[in-house]
Amino acid sequence: MSILTAQVLLSVLATLLACGLWWLYAFEYDRYRVHLFRHRLFVIRDDLFDAAKAGRIAFNSPAYRTTWETLNAMLRSAHALTFLEYVVFIFVAKRFKIDIEQTEYARYGCAVTDLSPAERDLILGVYGKAHRALFSHWMHTNIITFPLALLVDLLLYLVPSFRSPLAKVLTGWSAWHKLDTVANVIGHTDGAYRAYV
């Protein structure tokens, strides 16, 4: 076999390997991450239901209903809750001066203000878990942040004591209500807002 033939064969094999790895990441791994994200949301929603069943919050509470609807919207639109979808939504909202975010945030704020401290902690804990699941989903399904997500996963595996500080940082991020709005709009309109783009 000549050197030229070996180089061509190596180039073809490298191209096939690269295409195979891209297909695994873009399709199979993405599908796995969507299923994992939905599974985490179902567990969070089931925990919320169990808390209401145990009497820790009333089923007819506005906060319970708002949280339940947000989780259902996230479940419905889990396949579409990508970082790119978030950016497109923000662009459309700013371009057409859609004030959905303020309405959604006001609805959430009103629902949470009438709660006892224990109920408030429960609802905020549910939102915190959902936001961490969404953030993990974003980090693992974005090709740019994927290597960083793997490093964070390795760090959390090797040093489990970092989980609590990381959870506090993610829970304290002030832009989460925008993400809830995106989930609610995409989940309830099936992405109909994209007609404006």
Buried (B, 14 or more C-beta within 10 A) or exposed (E): EEEEEEEEEEEEEEEEEEEEEEEEEEEEBBEEBBEBBBEBBEEBBEBBBEBBEEEBBEEEBBBBBBBBBBBBBBBBBBBBBBBEBBEBBBEBBEEEEBEBBEEBBEBBEEBBEEBEEEBBEBBBBBBBBBBBBBBBBBBBBBEEBBEEBEEBEEEEEEEEEEEEEBBEEBBEEEEBBBBBBBBBBBBEBEBEBBEEE
